[in-house]
């Protein structure tokens, strides 16, 4: 049995990963679909102090409180920032990392640093009167997508390199994602023999476009 910890992207709660989590459980595994502070059903906790460190701690707390020591940690989109920070803090608790069309930052990078102007505008265009929330852009997202703490997208991550102790790393590149910010990451990682890189002909929402293929890939990582 493998334990999966699933971290959604910006504007999404654990509900986005829950259909996949149910499938993983049906195959005999454990699966935790995490909702990060200030998002989804935890939106009431959104304040100006919620940042990337907050979200990294959210997932570290899941690993520690559930006594998970051999996890497959999977992040989608913005979730890659969180996954990277978690892996750098507690690599000994992880078996594998899966970045599903997600940020793979280097030390000192933010999500903002890795996107193009289209996405920077999307991050900023929804700022309300409070100045610290980013509203979900009108890009065909699930209607449950709401606001996201802006500081998590702007804060630069600090990595010591400890995350490289995690023995298995996969990156999924969704070639059908229009205006994708992840092409430079794909080009970088596919030249790196320590990564397994997958090029899939789907859009960014892999759970909508290719749920069975995504499930099969995660099950293969578990094996």
SEMI-425462 format. One line per 3 residues: their letters; for each residue x, y, z of C-alpha. Coordinates in Angstrom, 3 decimals. Layout:
BEGIN
a	X,Y,Z; ...
This chain:
BEGIN
xxx	0.000,0.000,0.000; 1.172,3.508,-0.851; 0.078,6.784,0.720
xxx	-0.582,9.627,-1.707; -0.714,13.265,-0.634; -2.303,15.430,-3.325
xxx	-1.854,19.218,-3.429; -4.101,21.264,-5.756; -3.240,24.363,-7.725
xxx	-4.259,27.969,-7.171; -7.932,28.751,-6.516; -8.712,25.049,-5.954
xxx	-9.380,23.050,-2.809; -8.926,19.406,-2.054; -12.230,18.774,-3.814
xxx	-10.360,18.996,-7.138; -8.222,15.964,-6.295; -10.899,14.021,-4.408
xxx	-12.217,11.988,-7.412; -8.668,10.773,-8.031; -8.178,10.115,-4.320
xxx	-11.265,7.884,-4.307; -9.892,5.885,-7.239; -6.555,5.443,-5.499
xxx	-8.347,4.180,-2.401; -10.296,1.718,-4.523; -6.917,0.298,-5.598
xxx	-5.970,-0.270,-1.973; -3.924,2.862,-1.314; -4.339,5.746,1.102
xxx	-4.902,9.199,-0.365; -5.131,12.645,1.219; -6.493,15.472,-0.938
xxx	-5.241,18.593,0.850; -7.047,21.910,1.044; -4.580,24.713,1.706
xxx	-5.172,27.570,4.143; -7.402,30.322,2.788; -8.722,28.301,-0.168
xxx	-11.877,26.247,-0.728; -13.596,25.208,2.489; -10.769,26.903,4.395
xxx	-11.412,30.281,2.745; -12.531,31.694,6.104; -8.877,31.473,7.195
xxx	-7.647,33.765,4.423; -5.764,36.789,5.766; -2.951,38.972,4.490
xxx	-0.433,36.821,6.410; -1.145,33.604,4.459; 1.854,32.959,2.214
xxx	3.795,30.118,0.596; 5.361,29.158,3.918; 1.850,28.729,5.324
xxx	0.915,26.308,2.568; 4.152,24.356,2.904; 3.463,23.989,6.624
xxx	-0.100,22.818,5.869; 1.260,19.791,4.018; 4.130,19.136,6.437
xxx	1.485,19.013,9.178; -0.490,16.386,7.253; 2.600,14.217,6.882
xxx	3.567,14.561,10.526; 0.115,14.346,12.113; -0.881,11.335,9.988
xxx	2.555,9.765,10.633; 3.176,9.357,6.916; 6.753,8.255,6.215
xxx	6.793,6.870,2.650; 4.512,9.159,0.650; 4.056,9.909,-2.998
xxx	3.617,13.691,-2.942; 1.825,15.090,-5.991; 1.224,18.750,-6.820
xxx	-0.737,20.307,-9.660; 0.168,23.726,-11.099; 0.851,26.121,-8.174
xxx	0.935,23.008,-5.986; 4.432,22.371,-7.331; 5.691,25.318,-5.293
xxx	4.251,23.730,-2.162; 5.502,20.244,-3.008; 9.034,21.587,-3.496
xxx	9.049,23.324,-0.132; 7.665,20.272,1.650; 10.222,17.975,0.018
xxx	13.029,20.293,1.087; 11.847,20.280,4.707; 10.984,16.600,5.199
xxx	12.554,14.539,2.375; 12.796,11.541,4.703; 8.997,11.223,4.660
xxx	8.730,10.964,0.870; 9.171,8.146,-1.619; 8.425,10.089,-4.798
xxx	7.468,13.502,-6.150; 4.984,13.979,-8.982; 4.634,17.413,-10.570
xxx	1.460,17.446,-12.670; 1.958,20.415,-15.027; 3.379,22.232,-12.050
xxx	6.053,24.675,-11.008; 9.445,23.168,-10.228; 11.199,26.185,-8.720
xxx	14.842,26.759,-8.111; 15.982,28.383,-4.888; 14.863,32.014,-4.757
xxx	12.093,31.719,-7.350; 8.419,32.502,-6.909; 5.476,31.402,-9.015
xxx	5.401,34.990,-10.316; 8.987,34.634,-11.543; 8.118,31.550,-13.591
xxx	5.000,32.723,-15.438; 4.510,34.937,-18.461; 2.745,38.303,-18.590
xxx	-0.636,36.696,-19.312; -0.562,34.840,-16.012; 0.875,37.770,-14.096
xxx	-2.090,39.810,-15.248; -4.407,37.001,-14.171; -2.826,36.991,-10.714
xxx	-3.290,40.747,-10.337; -6.526,41.448,-12.169; -8.724,40.019,-9.447
xxx	-7.248,41.900,-6.512; -10.123,43.293,-4.518; -10.299,46.077,-2.010
xxx	-8.293,44.065,0.484; -5.201,43.952,-1.734; -4.176,40.419,-0.765
xxx	-6.494,38.070,-2.660; -6.343,36.917,-6.272; -9.737,36.102,-7.779
xxx	-10.042,33.025,-9.987; -9.599,34.116,-13.626; -12.421,33.485,-16.137
xxx	-10.536,30.674,-17.902; -13.171,27.959,-17.672; -12.249,26.857,-14.165
xxx	-14.599,24.815,-12.013; -17.257,27.137,-10.521; -16.063,26.159,-7.044
xxx	-12.756,27.966,-7.699; -12.633,31.097,-5.594; -10.005,33.506,-4.323
xxx	-6.407,32.576,-3.579; -3.911,34.288,-1.255; -1.772,36.499,-3.470
xxx	1.302,36.307,-1.237; 1.659,32.595,-1.999; 2.207,33.460,-5.659
xxx	4.684,36.256,-4.962; 6.829,34.814,-2.169; 10.198,33.427,-3.238
xxx	10.872,29.894,-2.080; 13.946,29.001,-0.071; 15.422,25.590,-0.875
xxx	18.494,24.043,0.711; 18.766,21.228,-1.821; 17.522,18.609,0.661
xxx	14.555,17.897,-1.642; 16.984,16.206,-4.057; 17.213,13.321,-1.571
xxx	13.748,12.174,-2.699; 14.708,9.257,-4.970; 11.953,9.391,-7.604
xxx	10.743,12.479,-9.463; 8.194,12.731,-12.262; 7.133,15.765,-14.281
xxx	3.972,15.742,-16.416; 3.913,18.296,-19.223; 0.489,19.033,-20.709
xxx	1.297,19.975,-24.278; -2.303,20.983,-24.965; -2.283,23.745,-22.338
xxx	-2.684,27.007,-24.257; -0.312,29.750,-23.085; 1.398,27.302,-20.758
xxx	4.095,28.749,-18.497; 5.645,25.303,-18.047; 7.480,24.832,-21.350
xxx	10.827,26.127,-19.986; 10.511,23.702,-17.055; 9.762,20.834,-19.430
xxx	12.769,21.678,-21.604; 15.027,21.881,-18.561; 13.918,18.680,-16.867
xxx	13.833,16.451,-19.925; 17.588,16.934,-20.183; 18.053,15.856,-16.552
xxx	18.535,12.083,-16.040; 17.310,12.299,-12.442; 13.781,13.085,-13.696
xxx	11.190,11.039,-15.564; 9.366,13.437,-17.879; 6.033,12.722,-19.559
xxx	4.678,14.716,-22.517; 0.883,14.358,-22.655; -1.381,15.853,-25.361
xxx	-3.950,17.330,-22.974; -4.877,20.621,-21.410; -3.945,21.826,-17.956
xxx	-6.964,20.252,-16.244; -5.720,16.662,-16.392; -8.478,15.373,-14.103
xxx	-11.037,16.576,-16.621; -9.161,15.669,-19.807; -7.292,12.458,-18.904
xxx	-8.291,11.128,-15.477; -7.636,7.462,-16.269; -4.195,8.142,-17.721
xxx	-3.306,10.208,-14.683; -4.507,7.415,-12.400; -2.446,4.810,-14.251
xxx	0.659,6.951,-14.011; 0.281,7.398,-10.245; -0.339,3.687,-9.767
xxx	2.854,2.955,-11.698; 4.757,5.275,-9.363; 3.320,3.351,-6.405
x	4.679,0.122,-7.830
